Amino acid sequence: MGQRILLAGATGVIGRRLMPLLREAGHHVVGMTRSQSKAQEPFNGAEMIAADVFDAAAVAHVLASIRPDVVIHQLTDLSGLADPATAADAIRRNARIRREGTRNLVDAALAADVGHMVAQSIAWAYAPKTLPHAEEDALDIHADEPRSLTVAGVAALEAAVLDAPPMKGTVLRYGQLYGPGTGRDRPSGSAPLHVDAAAYAALLAVARGEAGIFNIAEPNAQVLTEKATSKLGWRDDMRLPAA
Protein backbone atom coordinates (compact mmCIF):
# COMPACT_ATOMS: atom_id res chain seq x y z
CA MET A 1 0.00 0.00 0.00
CA GLY A 2 1.36 3.39 -0.98
CA GLN A 3 2.28 6.01 1.58
CA ARG A 4 2.12 9.79 1.56
CA ILE A 5 5.70 11.07 1.28
CA LEU A 6 7.32 14.49 1.46
CA LEU A 7 10.58 14.46 -0.50
CA ALA A 8 12.69 17.41 0.67
CA GLY A 9 15.33 18.14 -1.94
CA ALA A 10 13.23 16.69 -4.75
CA THR A 11 15.11 18.54 -7.50
CA GLY A 12 18.57 17.61 -6.22
CA VAL A 13 20.88 15.00 -7.66
CA ILE A 14 19.40 12.08 -5.71
CA GLY A 15 15.88 13.50 -5.50
CA ARG A 16 15.58 13.56 -9.28
CA ARG A 17 16.37 9.84 -9.48
CA LEU A 18 14.29 8.94 -6.41
CA MET A 19 11.05 10.67 -7.37
CA PRO A 20 10.07 8.30 -10.21
CA LEU A 21 10.98 5.27 -8.11
CA LEU A 22 8.66 6.37 -5.31
CA ARG A 23 5.81 7.09 -7.70
CA GLU A 24 6.26 3.78 -9.51
CA ALA A 25 6.07 2.02 -6.13
CA GLY A 26 2.61 3.53 -5.63
CA HIS A 27 3.44 6.31 -3.19
CA HIS A 28 1.86 9.74 -3.29
CA VAL A 29 4.84 12.09 -3.35
CA VAL A 30 5.01 15.83 -2.73
CA GLY A 31 8.38 17.37 -3.55
CA MET A 32 9.76 20.28 -1.53
CA THR A 33 12.16 22.78 -3.10
CA ARG A 34 13.54 26.20 -2.18
CA SER A 35 12.75 27.52 -5.66
CA GLN A 36 9.38 29.22 -6.14
CA SER A 37 9.69 28.80 -9.91
CA LYS A 38 10.33 25.05 -9.66
CA ALA A 39 7.27 24.67 -7.43
CA GLN A 40 4.92 26.18 -10.02
CA GLU A 41 4.49 22.96 -12.00
CA PRO A 42 4.67 19.22 -11.38
CA PHE A 43 8.13 17.67 -11.32
CA ASN A 44 8.44 14.11 -12.61
CA GLY A 45 4.66 13.99 -12.37
CA ALA A 46 4.57 14.87 -8.67
CA GLU A 47 3.11 17.86 -6.85
CA MET A 48 5.70 20.43 -5.78
CA ILE A 49 5.75 22.95 -2.95
CA ALA A 50 8.26 25.70 -2.15
CA ALA A 51 9.67 26.29 1.33
CA ASP A 52 12.92 27.56 2.79
CA VAL A 53 14.17 24.89 5.16
CA PHE A 54 15.64 27.62 7.39
CA ASP A 55 12.17 29.13 7.86
CA ALA A 56 10.82 26.96 10.68
CA ALA A 57 7.29 28.36 10.41
CA ALA A 58 7.15 27.71 6.65
CA VAL A 59 8.41 24.15 7.06
CA ALA A 60 5.88 23.52 9.84
CA HIS A 61 3.10 24.84 7.59
CA VAL A 62 4.15 22.51 4.76
CA LEU A 63 4.21 19.46 7.00
CA ALA A 64 0.90 20.37 8.66
CA SER A 65 -0.81 20.78 5.28
CA ILE A 66 0.60 17.62 3.70
CA ARG A 67 0.50 15.33 6.75
CA PRO A 68 2.93 12.82 5.23
CA ASP A 69 3.53 9.33 6.56
CA VAL A 70 7.22 9.61 5.66
CA VAL A 71 9.66 12.49 5.19
CA ILE A 72 12.73 11.87 3.03
CA HIS A 73 15.49 14.41 3.67
CA GLN A 74 17.77 14.77 0.62
CA LEU A 75 18.58 18.47 1.10
CA THR A 76 22.11 19.69 0.38
CA ASP A 77 23.73 22.93 -0.74
CA LEU A 78 27.01 22.10 -2.49
CA SER A 79 27.14 24.62 -5.32
CA GLY A 80 30.67 25.91 -5.69
CA LEU A 81 32.27 23.02 -3.83
CA ALA A 82 34.56 22.13 -6.75
CA ASP A 83 36.01 25.66 -6.95
CA PRO A 84 38.75 26.33 -4.36
CA ALA A 85 37.63 29.96 -4.19
CA THR A 86 34.10 29.07 -3.08
CA ALA A 87 34.54 25.64 -1.48
CA ALA A 88 34.73 26.93 2.10
CA ASP A 89 31.42 28.76 1.71
CA ALA A 90 29.79 25.64 0.23
CA ILE A 91 30.97 23.58 3.20
CA ARG A 92 29.52 26.13 5.63
CA ARG A 93 26.17 26.27 3.81
CA ASN A 94 25.86 22.52 3.67
CA ALA A 95 26.73 22.13 7.35
CA ARG A 96 24.05 24.68 8.20
CA ILE A 97 21.44 22.68 6.28
CA ARG A 98 22.44 19.60 8.24
CA ARG A 99 22.23 21.42 11.57
CA GLU A 100 19.43 23.95 11.29
CA GLY A 101 17.49 22.63 8.31
CA THR A 102 17.31 19.11 9.71
CA ARG A 103 16.20 20.42 13.10
CA ASN A 104 13.36 22.36 11.46
CA LEU A 105 12.29 19.31 9.44
CA VAL A 106 12.35 17.04 12.48
CA ASP A 107 10.40 19.46 14.67
CA ALA A 108 7.78 19.98 11.95
CA ALA A 109 7.54 16.24 11.33
CA LEU A 110 6.96 15.52 15.01
CA ALA A 111 4.26 18.18 15.18
CA ALA A 112 2.59 16.62 12.11
CA ASP A 113 2.75 13.08 13.58
CA VAL A 114 5.05 11.78 10.85
CA GLY A 115 5.93 8.16 11.51
CA HIS A 116 9.27 7.82 9.71
CA MET A 117 12.09 10.04 8.47
CA VAL A 118 14.83 8.89 6.07
CA ALA A 119 17.84 11.22 5.84
CA GLN A 120 20.94 11.52 3.71
CA SER A 121 24.32 11.43 5.45
CA ILE A 122 27.87 10.58 4.33
CA ALA A 123 30.14 7.55 4.73
CA TRP A 124 33.45 9.43 5.07
CA ALA A 125 32.94 11.16 8.44
CA TYR A 126 34.29 8.32 10.62
CA ALA A 127 37.09 8.85 13.14
CA PRO A 128 40.40 7.17 12.21
CA LYS A 129 40.64 3.49 13.15
CA THR A 130 41.40 0.13 11.59
CA LEU A 131 39.38 -0.21 8.40
CA PRO A 132 36.74 -0.96 7.30
CA HIS A 133 34.24 1.11 9.29
CA ALA A 134 31.00 -0.36 10.60
CA GLU A 135 27.97 1.80 11.31
CA GLU A 136 28.57 1.80 15.06
CA ASP A 137 32.05 3.35 14.71
CA ALA A 138 32.51 6.88 16.08
CA LEU A 139 32.42 9.97 13.91
CA ASP A 140 35.51 12.16 13.60
CA ILE A 141 34.15 14.94 15.82
CA HIS A 142 37.66 16.00 16.94
CA ALA A 143 38.93 16.58 13.40
CA ASP A 144 40.71 19.78 12.39
CA GLU A 145 39.03 22.46 10.27
CA PRO A 146 37.47 22.39 7.77
CA ARG A 147 36.63 18.70 8.26
CA SER A 148 35.33 19.35 11.76
CA LEU A 149 32.61 21.65 10.37
CA THR A 150 31.38 18.91 8.04
CA VAL A 151 31.48 16.21 10.70
CA ALA A 152 29.71 18.41 13.25
CA GLY A 153 26.92 18.99 10.74
CA VAL A 154 26.67 15.26 10.05
CA ALA A 155 26.56 14.47 13.78
CA ALA A 156 23.82 17.05 14.37
CA LEU A 157 21.73 15.71 11.46
CA GLU A 158 22.04 12.11 12.57
CA ALA A 159 21.27 12.86 16.23
CA ALA A 160 18.18 14.87 15.30
CA VAL A 161 16.79 12.15 13.03
CA LEU A 162 17.65 9.15 15.19
CA ASP A 163 16.54 10.58 18.52
CA ALA A 164 13.04 11.86 17.79
CA PRO A 165 10.56 9.40 19.30
CA PRO A 166 7.94 8.35 18.51
CA MET A 167 9.11 9.01 14.93
CA LYS A 168 11.32 6.30 13.48
CA GLY A 169 14.64 7.51 12.04
CA THR A 170 16.78 6.04 9.25
CA VAL A 171 20.15 7.50 8.25
CA LEU A 172 21.76 6.54 4.94
CA ARG A 173 25.51 7.19 4.94
CA TYR A 174 26.17 7.55 1.22
CA GLY A 175 29.54 7.09 -0.42
CA GLN A 176 30.97 9.43 -3.08
CA LEU A 177 28.36 9.80 -5.81
CA TYR A 178 28.86 9.35 -9.53
CA GLY A 179 26.46 9.01 -12.45
CA PRO A 180 23.81 11.31 -13.99
CA GLY A 181 23.82 14.82 -12.56
CA THR A 182 26.79 14.31 -10.26
CA GLY A 183 29.54 15.64 -12.54
CA ARG A 184 31.32 12.28 -12.41
CA ASP A 185 30.77 9.55 -14.99
CA ARG A 186 32.95 6.94 -13.27
CA PRO A 187 33.47 5.71 -9.71
CA SER A 188 35.78 7.88 -7.63
CA GLY A 189 36.78 8.19 -4.02
CA SER A 190 37.38 5.53 -1.39
CA ALA A 191 33.71 4.46 -1.20
CA PRO A 192 32.04 5.17 -4.56
CA LEU A 193 28.29 4.99 -5.10
CA HIS A 194 26.17 5.32 -8.23
CA VAL A 195 23.41 7.91 -7.77
CA ASP A 196 20.75 5.39 -8.83
CA ALA A 197 21.86 2.95 -6.14
CA ALA A 198 21.64 5.82 -3.65
CA ALA A 199 18.06 6.50 -4.73
CA TYR A 200 17.12 2.82 -4.42
CA ALA A 201 18.51 2.77 -0.86
CA ALA A 202 16.03 5.50 0.11
CA LEU A 203 13.19 3.67 -1.63
CA LEU A 204 14.02 0.47 0.25
CA ALA A 205 14.36 2.33 3.55
CA VAL A 206 10.77 3.47 3.12
CA ALA A 207 9.56 0.01 2.11
CA ARG A 208 11.36 -1.92 4.84
CA GLY A 209 10.82 0.65 7.60
CA GLU A 210 14.13 -0.24 9.26
CA ALA A 211 15.45 2.31 11.74
CA GLY A 212 19.12 3.05 12.33
CA ILE A 213 22.26 3.85 10.32
CA PHE A 214 23.27 2.17 7.06
CA ASN A 215 26.47 2.52 5.03
CA ILE A 216 25.54 2.73 1.35
CA ALA A 217 28.47 2.23 -1.05
CA GLU A 218 29.97 -0.13 -3.58
CA PRO A 219 32.32 -2.82 -2.21
CA ASN A 220 35.38 -1.06 -0.83
CA ALA A 221 38.01 -1.15 1.90
CA GLN A 222 36.64 1.92 3.71
CA VAL A 223 33.17 0.96 4.98
CA LEU A 224 31.14 -2.18 5.52
CA THR A 225 27.81 -2.39 3.68
CA GLU A 226 26.47 -5.81 4.71
CA LYS A 227 23.87 -4.25 7.01
CA ALA A 228 22.19 -2.47 4.10
CA THR A 229 22.25 -5.67 2.06
CA SER A 230 20.74 -7.84 4.77
CA LYS A 231 18.22 -5.47 6.33
CA LEU A 232 17.19 -3.28 3.38
CA GLY A 233 17.67 -5.76 0.55
CA TRP A 234 19.89 -3.18 -1.16
CA ARG A 235 22.44 -3.92 -3.91
CA ASP A 236 25.07 -1.60 -5.29
CA ASP A 237 24.19 -2.51 -8.90
CA MET A 238 20.63 -1.17 -8.69
CA ARG A 239 19.95 1.23 -11.59
CA LEU A 240 16.95 3.09 -12.99
CA PRO A 241 15.56 1.64 -16.23
CA ALA A 242 16.91 3.30 -19.36
CA ALA A 243 14.59 6.03 -20.66
N, C-alpha and C positions, 0 to 999 in steps of 0.2 A: 504494500500500500504506500502510495506516495506521501511525502511530507511537505510541509510548507517551509521553505528555506530562504533565508536572507543571505545573499552572497556579497559580502563587503569586499570591494576590490574586484568587481566583476569584469572590468575592462583591462585589468592588468595581465601580465604574461601568463600566469597560471589560470586566472579567472576566465580568460577567453577560451581556454581549452576545457575548463571544467564545466562551464555553463551548458554546452550541448550534452555532456554526459549526464548531468543531473536531470535535464529535461527528458532525455531518452529513457531514463530510469523511472519516469513517471512522477517526478517531484514538481511541485509548483514553486518556481524560483522567482524571487525579486532581487534584482541586482542593485547594489548601492555604489555610487560613484561621487567624487567630489565635483565633477563637471556638470553644470546646469545644462549645457548643450547636449551632452551625451545622454542625459536623462529624459530628453524630449521625445525620444522614439524608442521602440523596443530594440533590444540588443540580443542577437542570436535567438530571437523569438520570445524573449522574456521581458517582463515589465521592468522598468528602471526607475530609480528614485535618487535624487541628489541630496547629499548631506555631507557636511564637513565633520570628520570624525573628532576634531578638536572642539566642536560645539556640542557640549554634553546635552543641552536641552533639545537640539535638533536630532541628535542620535536617539534620545529617549522617545521623541515624537515618532520617528520612523519605526522603532521597534513596537511602540504601543499601537500604531495603526496597522502594522502588518501581522503582529502576533505570530511570529514564526515558531515552528517546532525546533528548528536548528538554525544556528548562525555559523557561517563559515567565514573566518577572518583570513583574507588573503591580501590585506592592505600593506603596501610598501611605498616608499618614496626614494628611489635610487637614481633619479635623473642626475646626470653629471658625475656619476661615480667613476667612470672610466677616464675622466680628465683630471690630472693631478691638481689643476688649479681650482677645481670645484669639488673634489672628492671629500674633503673634510666637511663641507657643508652638507653633502648628501648623507654622510654617516650620521651627522647630528640630526638631520630631519628624519631619517629612518628610525633612529633610536627613540626620538620623541613619539613617533607613531606607535612604536612598541610599548612605550611607557604610558603615555597619556591617552592615545587613541584606544588601546586595548582596554584600559580602565573604563573609559566611557562606554565602550561596547559591552563589557561585562556588566557594569552597573545597569545599563538599559535592558540588557537581556534578563537579568534577575528580576527587574521590575515588571517585565512583560511575561514572566513565567516561562521563559525558554528552557527546554529540557536538556539541550546539548549544544556545546560550542566546539568547533574544530578550528584550530589556529595554526598558521604557518610559523615555523621557527627554522633554525639552521643547525647543521650537523658539524660545524667547525668552531664551536664555542667551548669545547671541553678544555678542562685544565690538563696540563701535561702529565702523562703517565704512560705506562707500557701499553702499546696498542695491540688490538683495536679497542675502541671505546664502546661500552654498552650504555644503554639509556640511563642506568642509575649512576653513572660516573658524574663527578662534580663538574660544574662549569668553571671557566677560568676567570672568576670574579676579581682576582688579584693581578690581572694582566696590566701591563703598561698602556698608556695612551698611544694610539687611538683605539686599540683593541678593547680596552676596558669599557669605553663608551658603548660599543656594540654589544659586549657581553652583558653589561648592566641592563641594556634594553631588552635583550633576550630573556634574562632572568626575571625581569619585571613582567614581561608578557606571559611567560610560562606560569609564574606564581599566580597571576590574576586569573588565568583560565583554569588552572588545575585546582585552585582552592576557592571555589565559588558554589558551595552547596546551597540548594539541592541540585543545581545545574551540573551535569556531567561535562568534564573537560577532556579534550583530546588534543595533544600537541604533536605536530608532524615536523620532525627535524630534517629538513630537506638538504640534500647535497648541492653541489654547484651545478646550476641549470645549464642545459644546452638544448638546441632545437628551435622550432619556430618562435620568433619574437624575442629570443633571448640575446641575439647578437653573436651566438656561437653555434656553428653547425656540427661540431664534433665534441666528444667528451673532453673535459678539461678539469683540472683540479684534482685533489686527493680523493674526493668522493663524488664523482660525477653523477648526474641524474637528468634523464630526458624530461622535458617539461610535460609531456603526455603522461609519463609514469607518475609524476608529481600530482597531476590532476586526478588520476585514477586512485591514488592513495587517499585523497580527500573524499572521493565518491565512496570508497570502501569504508572509510571511517564513519561516514553517515550510515551506511547500510548495516555494518556490524555493531555500531554503538559501543565500541570498546573505548574505555577511558584510559588515560595515561599518556606516556611519551613513546614515540616510535621514530627510530632512525629510518630515513627513506633515501636510499642511494643504491647505485649499482655495486656489485661485488668489489670490495676494495680492502686495503690494509688499515684504513683509518677508523671505520665504524662498523659495528655489527648490525645486520639488518634482519636476522632470523625472527625477531619478535613481530615485525610487520608481516613477514611471510606467513607465520603460523597463526597469528591472531586476526589479521585483516584479510588474509588471502591475497596479499599484494605480490606482484612480480615486477621486476625492473624492466621487462620487455613489453609491458603494456603500452599500446599506442592507439591513438584515435584512428578510425577508418579513413582511408584516403578519400578526399572530396571528389 
